[in-house]
Every structure is written in structure tokens, then in C-alpha cells.
Amino acid sequence: MKIGVILGSIRDIRRGGRVAKWLMPQLSKFKAVEIELLDLKDYPLPFFNESNSPEGLKGEYTNTVAKKWSAKIASMDGFIFITPEYNHGTSAVLKNALDWLYYEWVRKPVAFISYSPNAAGGVRAVEQLRQNVIELQMAPLREAIHITYVLDTLDEQGNLLKGHFDERLVKLMEELLWWANALKTARNEALNT
Ligand SMILES: Cc1cc2nc3c(=O)[nH]c(=O)nc-3n(C[C@H](O)[C@H](O)[C@H](O)COP(=O)(O)O)c2cc1C
């Protein structure tokens, strides 16, 4: 079982880095699952500019970064998206990374962790993302963590300064792994019939 944690902000001073630094050690407590941080800084995709949609391209990307992104996402069984909120939606860089692929996402679950420097916690970005991923035939989970006042909650090293998310993270992971396992089994059965 492989879970990809996608960090959806690439700014040099991104606050999403605090969330990833806090989250990854927490996730290492979940055994029997391989968890990898997928930093969009490592996948500098251009804005989607292929001549056909990813559904039509069927994996035949011309862009070399897209090929690397495609192989990585295809190897995963489920995802956690760490998303900021930019103008009540997710970041352009995360939406673009979603738009670049199709089959690689299909029938895989995704849970969301959002954050913001205010009381909103990025919840509106997550609501939009849930709609976006349905079009990719993903299974968006109800479980989510919305980190409010992120600058007061996590320091630059990812240390938790206030609040506690342990129970919500366990619930989120239980659901994510249930769906990842169920859908992986179903995908494999479909391949063998
Ligand atoms: C272009 C832009 C739009 C933003 N829009 C919102 C918004 O709609 N709601 C909100 O709560 N915060 C908004 N913010 C504040 C971000 O939540 C905050 O800057 C956060 O740290 C961004 O994540 P990052 O630092 O990981 O890039 C916005 C920030 C930027 C740069």
C-alpha cells in the first residue's frame, strides 16, 4: 500500500512546509503502509499545454516532467492533499498538477489537510477540491483536518504549538487506508477479469 502526500504550495516561504514537517513523522506511526511526500517543487510542470486531454492522451505525454509525475502518481494507491487556500480555492499549482493526469488518479481515495493563517483553515479550498477530484473519478473522503491560524499552530520546524489533531489524524488514516485497500483490491480484480 502506497500513500502519496502531495504538498500543494511551492512558495519559498510557504506555510505548507510547516504542515508537511508536522504530518510526515505522524504518518510514520502507521505501519504496513509506505508513505511518500510528493513536493510539487520537485515536479515543475508547465501550465497544462498538451494537444489533447489527459484522458485522450492515454499516458502519451510529451513533457518530461509530466512523464515523471505520471509514473509517480500511477504507483500510488491513495493520497493526502495538503492544500492552502488561494482566493477560496486551492492553489493553481495543485489544480494544474491534477489537470495534467487522468488515469493515474482514477478509483483512488484522497483525504485533505488544509491550513490558513486565519479562522477559515482552508475549508473552502477543500470543498472545491472535492468537486474537482470527482471528475477524475477519485474517491474524496469526508475525513479532513483544517488547521486554523497555522502560524500560531505550527512553527517552521513543524512543531505543534497548540491544538491537538491525533484523534482526527487516526480517523483520517483509518478511512484512507480502508478505501485504499478496498479500491486497490477492486482495481486488481478488474485487471484480472
Ligand atoms: C494569492 C493568495 C490568495 C489567498 N486567498 C486566501 C483566501 O481566499 N482565504 C484564506 O483564508 N487565505 C487566503 N490567502 C492566505 C493564505 O492562506 C496564506 O498565505 C497561506 O500561508 C498560503 O499557503 P502557503 O504559505 O503554503 O503558500 C491567500 C494567499 C495568497 C497568496
PDBQT file of the ligand as one rigid body, heavy atoms in Angstrom, charges set to zero:
ROOT
HETATM    1  C1  LIG A 201      -2.997  34.636  -3.797  1.00  0.00    +0.000 C 
HETATM    2  C2  LIG A 201      -3.429  34.379  -2.390  1.00  0.00    +0.000 A 
HETATM    3  C3  LIG A 201      -4.774  34.252  -2.104  1.00  0.00    +0.000 A 
HETATM    4  C4  LIG A 201      -5.196  33.972  -0.818  1.00  0.00    +0.000 A 
HETATM    5  N1  LIG A 201      -6.518  33.785  -0.589  1.00  0.00    +0.000 NA
HETATM    6  C5  LIG A 201      -6.930  33.368   0.636  1.00  0.00    +0.000 A 
HETATM    7  C6  LIG A 201      -8.285  33.012   0.840  1.00  0.00    +0.000 A 
HETATM    8  O1  LIG A 201      -9.126  33.075  -0.022  1.00  0.00    +0.000 OA
HETATM    9  N2  LIG A 201      -8.648  32.572   2.084  1.00  0.00    +0.000 N 
HETATM   10  C7  LIG A 201      -7.734  32.441   3.095  1.00  0.00    +0.000 A 
HETATM   11  O2  LIG A 201      -8.119  32.009   4.181  1.00  0.00    +0.000 OA
HETATM   12  N3  LIG A 201      -6.426  32.786   2.919  1.00  0.00    +0.000 NA
HETATM   13  C8  LIG A 201      -6.015  33.228   1.720  1.00  0.00    +0.000 A 
HETATM   14  N4  LIG A 201      -4.697  33.548   1.494  1.00  0.00    +0.000 N 
HETATM   15  C9  LIG A 201      -3.748  33.425   2.609  1.00  0.00    +0.000 C 
HETATM   16  C10 LIG A 201      -3.118  32.043   2.574  1.00  0.00    +0.000 C 
HETATM   17  O3  LIG A 201      -3.981  31.115   3.175  1.00  0.00    +0.000 OA
HETATM   18  C11 LIG A 201      -1.778  32.048   3.274  1.00  0.00    +0.000 C 
HETATM   19  O4  LIG A 201      -0.921  32.971   2.632  1.00  0.00    +0.000 OA
HETATM   20  C12 LIG A 201      -1.143  30.687   3.311  1.00  0.00    +0.000 C 
HETATM   21  O5  LIG A 201       0.028  30.734   4.074  1.00  0.00    +0.000 OA
HETATM   22  C13 LIG A 201      -0.825  30.189   1.893  1.00  0.00    +0.000 C 
HETATM   23  O6  LIG A 201      -0.178  28.955   1.925  1.00  0.00    +0.000 OA
HETATM   24  P1  LIG A 201       1.394  28.848   1.601  1.00  0.00    +0.000 P 
HETATM   25  O7  LIG A 201       2.102  29.788   2.517  1.00  0.00    +0.000 OA
HETATM   26  O8  LIG A 201       1.740  27.408   1.903  1.00  0.00    +0.000 OA
HETATM   27  O9  LIG A 201       1.587  29.189   0.157  1.00  0.00    +0.000 OA
HETATM   28  C14 LIG A 201      -4.245  33.842   0.227  1.00  0.00    +0.000 A 
HETATM   29  C15 LIG A 201      -2.897  33.987  -0.067  1.00  0.00    +0.000 A 
HETATM   30  C16 LIG A 201      -2.485  34.235  -1.362  1.00  0.00    +0.000 A 
HETATM   31  C17 LIG A 201      -1.009  34.336  -1.649  1.00  0.00    +0.000 C 
ENDROOT
TORSDOF 0
